[in-house]
Structures are given as C-alpha cells and as structure tokens.
Amino acid sequence: QVQLVESGGGLVQAGGSLRLSCAASGTIFSNRAMNWYRQTPGKQRELVAHITSGRLTNYADSVKGRFTISRDNAKNTVYLQMNSLKPEDTAVYYCQMPFFDSWGQGTQVTVSS
C-alpha cells in the first residue's frame, strides 16, 4: 500500500519561502511520476507542479518562476520549493502519486500580506 506523508507547511509573510516535502513508501518511488496539488475552500483542487520519473517538470502558470519541484530517489521524497510567496498561494498542499491515485494528508500553507 502506497503511503505519502507531507511536511513543511506553515505561516510565512508575503515574499518569503517554504519547502514542502512528501515522503513516499510502499512502491518503487523512482519509477513514479509525482504531482503537487493545492486546494482552497470552495474551489477545485489545482495541479501546481509535476515531475516525471526522468525529472522532467511542468508547472501551473500561476507558479512558474517561483516554485520548483524536485525529487530525491534515494530518500523516496519529492519536494516543492516555494519562493516569492503571495497571499493567493495560501492553500492546503497535497502530493499525489498519479499511477496509484494515492494522496497525502495535506499540509497547510498560509501566506500573510
């Protein structure tokens, strides 16, 4: 059974940075693409960033140039480095392993103005 555990959320001022981590277990992590999503109350979950097993990446237009997704296969972990944060980045952030449609529990990111 695949398990994903996020960490690294918190409260930060606008312009600040946070790094989210998502630790995976229960599968061969290096073979799997990974996603970061975010969700705010009353809105659909939004795909923020994607990384393939070969480390190709893709980003939502709203975060391009500010967020970076990366992976450390030795640690079975995917990261989301978030720089130049804006209040509109406030959301619960989830990692997902799309092959199994597995999700983490989410981590809250709050950006104050």
C-alpha positions as CSV (number, residue, x, y, z in Angstrom):
1,Q,0.0,0.0,0.0
2,V,1.4,3.4,-1.0
3,Q,1.7,6.0,1.7
4,L,2.5,9.6,1.2
5,V,3.3,12.0,4.1
6,E,3.7,15.7,3.5
7,S,5.5,18.1,5.8
8,G,6.9,21.6,5.7
9,G,3.8,23.8,5.6
10,G,3.4,26.8,7.9
11,L,2.8,30.5,8.1
12,V,5.0,32.9,6.1
13,Q,4.9,36.5,5.1
14,A,4.5,37.5,1.5
15,G,7.7,37.3,-0.3
16,G,9.0,34.5,1.9
17,S,9.8,30.9,1.1
18,L,8.8,27.5,2.2
19,R,9.9,24.0,1.2
20,L,7.4,21.2,1.3
21,S,8.4,17.6,1.4
22,C,6.5,14.4,0.6
23,A,7.9,11.1,1.7
24,A,6.6,8.0,-0.1
25,S,6.6,4.4,0.9
26,G,5.1,1.1,-0.4
27,T,6.3,1.3,-4.0
28,I,9.3,1.8,-6.2
29,F,9.4,5.6,-5.9
30,S,12.0,6.2,-8.6
31,N,9.7,4.7,-11.3
32,R,6.7,7.0,-10.5
33,A,5.8,10.5,-11.6
34,M,4.6,12.8,-8.8
35,N,2.3,15.8,-8.5
36,W,1.8,18.6,-6.1
37,Y,-1.8,20.0,-5.9
38,R,-3.3,22.7,-3.8
39,Q,-6.9,23.4,-2.7
40,T,-8.7,26.3,-1.0
41,P,-12.1,26.1,0.5
42,G,-14.9,26.1,-2.1
43,K,-12.5,25.5,-5.0
44,Q,-11.4,22.6,-7.0
45,R,-8.0,21.0,-6.3
46,E,-5.4,22.7,-8.6
47,L,-2.4,21.0,-10.1
48,V,0.6,23.1,-9.2
49,A,3.6,21.0,-10.3
50,H,4.5,17.7,-11.9
51,I,7.7,15.7,-12.1
52,T,8.3,12.6,-14.2
53,S,10.5,9.7,-13.2
54,G,13.0,11.2,-15.5
55,R,12.9,14.5,-13.7
56,L,11.0,16.4,-16.4
57,T,8.9,19.1,-14.8
58,N,5.8,21.1,-15.6
59,Y,4.1,24.0,-13.6
60,A,0.9,25.9,-13.4
61,D,1.2,29.3,-15.0
62,S,0.4,30.9,-11.6
63,V,3.6,29.5,-10.0
64,K,6.1,29.4,-12.9
65,G,9.3,31.0,-12.0
66,R,8.5,30.9,-8.3
67,F,8.1,27.2,-7.4
68,T,10.4,24.3,-8.1
69,I,9.6,20.6,-7.9
70,S,12.4,18.2,-7.4
71,R,12.9,14.6,-6.2
72,D,15.5,12.6,-4.2
73,N,15.0,9.0,-5.2
74,A,17.5,7.9,-2.5
75,K,15.1,9.3,0.1
76,N,11.9,8.5,-1.7
77,T,10.9,12.1,-1.4
78,V,9.6,14.8,-3.6
79,Y,9.9,18.5,-2.8
80,L,8.2,21.7,-3.6
81,Q,10.4,24.8,-3.1
82,M,8.2,27.8,-3.0
83,N,9.7,31.3,-3.3
84,S,8.3,34.8,-3.6
85,L,5.1,33.5,-1.9
86,K,1.9,35.5,-2.3
87,P,-1.2,35.6,-0.2
88,E,-3.0,33.8,-3.1
89,D,-0.7,30.8,-2.6
90,T,-2.5,30.2,0.7
91,A,-4.0,26.7,0.5
92,V,-3.7,23.1,1.6
93,Y,-1.0,21.4,-0.4
94,Y,-1.2,17.8,-1.3
95,C,1.2,15.4,-3.0
96,Q,-0.1,12.7,-5.3
97,M,1.3,9.6,-7.0
98,P,-0.9,9.5,-10.1
99,F,-0.1,5.9,-11.0
100,F,-1.9,4.7,-7.9
101,D,-4.0,7.8,-7.4
102,S,-2.6,8.0,-3.9
103,W,-2.7,11.2,-1.9
104,G,-1.1,12.5,1.2
105,Q,-3.0,14.1,4.1
106,G,-2.1,17.6,3.0
107,T,-0.1,20.4,4.6
108,Q,-1.4,23.9,5.2
109,V,0.5,26.9,3.7
110,T,-0.6,30.3,4.8
111,V,0.9,33.5,3.4
112,S,0.2,36.7,5.2
113,S,0.2,40.1,3.4
